[in-house]
């Protein structure tokens, strides 16, 4: 039986790779194109098309805020914004309320 795999991305190359889960003593994984470190994004990740620059920019904001795409027990990773306007709305909400940025990004609806 094959081992489970998870997703890694390279933001500069706009590339996604499925690889085995990291082991305890494993070093950082490097992009085969540019040799930059890959970011572990989780097994519930679906990469945008390489030419969709707005989606990759949105993904970059999410990843730099610490948001990942790991499966939860029953419902997948939960809500993630898909457009820059959704990200901007949640950033404004976080600034206005003092809620942590990463928490505001994964909030399904804003009050």
Buried (B, 14 or more C-beta within 10 A) or exposed (E): EEEEEBBBBBBEBBBBBEEEEEEEEEEEBEBEEEEEEBBBBBBBBEBBEEEEEEBBBBBBBBBEBEBBBBBEEEEBBBEBBBEEEBBEBBBEBBEEEEBEBBEBBBBEEEE
